[in-house]
Amino acid sequence: MDGELIIRPVEQAVFFILALVALGLELWAVADCARHRANAFEATGKRTKTFWLALTGGAALIGVISFFSSGGGFFGTLGLFGLAAVVAASVYLADVRPAVKDAGRGGSRNTGPYGPW
């Protein structure tokens, strides 16, 4: 009985921190997706901007629900959906973002620390 009194708050704190990190990752993905031009997505062959906005926006929505859920009822069972949301945001940030970022620069890629050379 005494062990549960110690473990329960630690477990809740760990889940709170993980939910906060996941929400930050998902919000970063949707904000970054919104700031790039639509033709940069098509030029890199990474689906459309609408697709990635819907995916990262849905991930952020699931992250908000997961963050503010109390752990009980229907919203407390979003563990698998929360994991899928983090994976979707991570795929955007690790694969799509670098390609779209490079496509948005345009011009010569031979740049040094002080400009093109």
C-alpha positions in Angstrom: 0.0 0.0 0.0 2.8 2.5 0.9 4.6 1.7 -2.4 1.6 2.8 -4.4 1.5 6.1 -2.6 5.1 6.8 -3.9 4.9 5.2 -7.3 1.5 6.8 -8.4 2.7 10.5 -8.3 6.0 9.6 -10.0 4.1 7.7 -12.8 1.8 10.6 -13.3 4.7 13.1 -13.5 6.5 10.9 -16.1 3.3 10.7 -18.2 2.7 14.4 -17.9 6.3 15.2 -19.1 6.0 12.7 -22.0 2.6 14.2 -23.0 4.1 17.7 -22.9 7.1 16.7 -25.0 4.8 14.9 -27.5 2.5 18.0 -27.7 5.4 20.3 -28.4 6.7 18.0 -31.1 3.3 17.8 -32.8 2.7 21.6 -32.6 6.2 22.2 -34.0 5.4 19.9 -36.9 2.1 21.6 -37.8 3.5 25.1 -37.5 6.5 24.2 -39.7 4.2 22.6 -42.2 2.0 25.7 -42.4 4.9 28.0 -43.1 6.2 26.3 -46.3 4.9 26.9 -49.8 2.6 24.3 -51.3 4.8 23.9 -54.5 7.8 23.0 -52.4 5.9 19.8 -51.3 5.0 18.9 -54.8 8.5 19.6 -56.1 10.0 17.1 -53.6 7.4 14.4 -54.2 6.4 14.3 -50.6 2.6 14.3 -51.1 0.7 17.7 -50.9 0.8 20.4 -48.3 -2.9 19.8 -47.6 -2.1 16.1 -46.8 0.7 17.0 -44.4 -1.3 19.8 -42.8 -4.2 17.4 -42.2 -1.9 14.8 -40.8 0.1 17.0 -38.5 -3.0 19.0 -37.5 -4.8 15.8 -36.6 -1.7 14.7 -34.6 -1.7 18.0 -32.8 -5.4 17.7 -32.0 -4.8 14.2 -30.6 -1.8 15.6 -28.6 -4.0 18.3 -27.1 -6.7 15.8 -26.1 -4.1 13.4 -24.7 -2.4 16.2 -22.7 -5.6 17.4 -21.1 -7.1 14.0 -20.5 -7.4 12.9 -16.9 -6.7 9.2 -17.7 -10.2 8.0 -17.2 -13.1 7.5 -19.6 -12.7 7.4 -23.4 -10.0 10.1 -23.6 -7.8 8.1 -21.2 -7.6 5.3 -23.8 -5.9 7.4 -26.5 -2.5 5.7 -25.9 -2.3 4.1 -29.3 -3.6 7.1 -31.0 -1.2 9.3 -29.1 1.7 7.1 -30.2 0.5 7.3 -33.9 0.3 11.1 -33.6 3.9 11.3 -32.4 5.0 9.0 -35.2 3.2 11.1 -37.8 4.8 14.3 -36.5 8.2 12.7 -36.3 8.0 11.4 -39.9 7.2 14.9 -41.0 10.0 16.5 -39.1 12.6 13.8 -40.0 11.8 13.2 -43.6 9.5 15.8 -45.2 10.8 18.9 -43.4 14.4 18.7 -44.6 13.3 18.0 -48.2 10.8 20.9 -48.3 13.3 23.2 -46.6 15.9 22.6 -49.2 13.4 22.9 -52.0 12.2 26.2 -50.7 15.7 27.8 -50.8 16.1 27.6 -54.6 19.1 28.9 -56.4 22.6 27.5 -55.9 23.4 25.1 -53.2 27.1 25.9 -53.2 27.1 28.3 -50.3 29.8 29.0 -47.8 29.6 30.6 -44.4 29.5 34.1 -46.0 27.2 33.4 -49.0 27.5 31.7 -52.4 31.0 30.9 -53.8 
